[in-house]
Amino acid sequence: MNPLLERLQPYPFEKLRQLFADLTPAPEKTAISLSIGEPRHPAPPFVVEAVAASLDRLASYPATAGLEALRTAIANWLTGRFALAGIDPAHQVLPVNGTREALFAFAQAVLDPGENALVMMPNPFYQIYEGAALLAGAQPHFINCTPQSGYLPDFGAVTEAQWQRCRLLYLCSPGNPTGAVLPLAQLQALIALAREDDFVIASDECYSEIYRDEADPPAGLLQACAAMGDSDYRNCVVFHSLSKRSNLPGLRSGFVAGDASILRDFLLYRTYHGSAMPLHHQLASIAAWEDEGHVRENRQRYRDKFAAVLGILEGHLEVDAPDAGFYLWPRTPVPDTDFARALYEGENVTVLPGRFLARHSGGVNPGESRVRMALVAEQAECEEAARRIVDRLARLGGYSQ
Ligand SMILES: Cc1ncc(COP(=O)(O)O)c(C=O)c1O
């Protein structure tokens, strides 16, 4: 077996299962899960219909590069959403089966396994980045996101020598789990650094369409290039998905876009890996990328939920309203694992301890004393969870840390 497999960490949900192994949740209370980041709003009916209407396409093999019509729909969406001067659908866009597989595969294609390179990533982070780096024979380097750094990676803590060893930087903006958004100017500074030190930026923007202020959508990496008058997007690749934007996690549909020379090699890799998107999913994806109405409605549902839940938690739990995404990342009055156990046992509410989403780095685990709460269920259920949390906090003595 590949010895690198042994370096993979158990997934956070496996750690959660072990944490709760000896507990029985309060039987009189219905189970409410805030731990899994799976969208639970309904899928748009017109996309479901588009899948059904094209099932006859099951009779053909899809091409890895995807249909020209899909790449064009994506290029149009990107151009409008991120104020691009243009993006070439033939060379700068590639469909993927959701961002998870693409974020993983990307490291395998981009990194030289003989180089012992550093792969930088935020801390806490989406665990795929770490696994991708490890299986590509590279070394993950964690950049802490703390309240002091506005919950964004503290890039100032990275040394010049570390940047020089970096070959791949994962960004996650809006962040999972913090909801923090990287400003355009910071993206531009990172682009300049990537070109100077010769590393690739993989910008995971899969939460970019879930934000609080309709007039202020999160900036993206390609937008940062475009604002510098650059349309070759050198060293830059973005990852987008229909899972969160359109409540279609089961469609497994996303795309990568950016630097044409990187995408050409990534396409070669993917051709061997065998990761073409089924044609009926491609056709349904075109319908989804071409419609913004359902995306605006979806945002409003999250906005209402955040307002309601934060209103209940206010004064009881130390929590900031995130700029974007669908997570809360509150500070816990007791260690995060104890807090999660108390909520599960006493309230039948499941939250994810922050330490399971982060690693020790620079002497701290920035997830400790925080939990991730995904507001993915319907509003009434999220509110009920918040009320139970307030009850439990009263028993724990509030946030007196
Ligand atoms: C930060 C982040 N990136 C990527 C993904 C993967 O999403 P998908 O593969 O559905 O596009 C997730 C899913 O939870 C995520 O939280």
The ligand as a Gaussian input file, in Angstrom:
#p B3LYP/6-31G(d) Opt

LIG

0 1
 C      -14.575000      24.640000       2.109000
 C      -15.198000      23.577000       1.273000
 N      -14.684000      23.326000       0.062000
 C      -15.197000      22.378000      -0.729000
 C      -16.288000      21.615000      -0.347000
 C      -16.785000      20.540000      -1.256000
 O      -17.991000      20.849000      -1.848000
 P      -18.486000      20.126000      -3.165000
 O      -17.567000      18.967000      -3.437000
 O      -19.862000      19.686000      -2.875000
 O      -18.395000      21.148000      -4.255000
 C      -16.861000      21.847000       0.907000
 C      -18.008000      21.032000       1.349000
 O      -18.445000      21.002000       2.434000
 C      -16.307000      22.855000       1.737000
 O      -16.810000      23.121000       2.940000

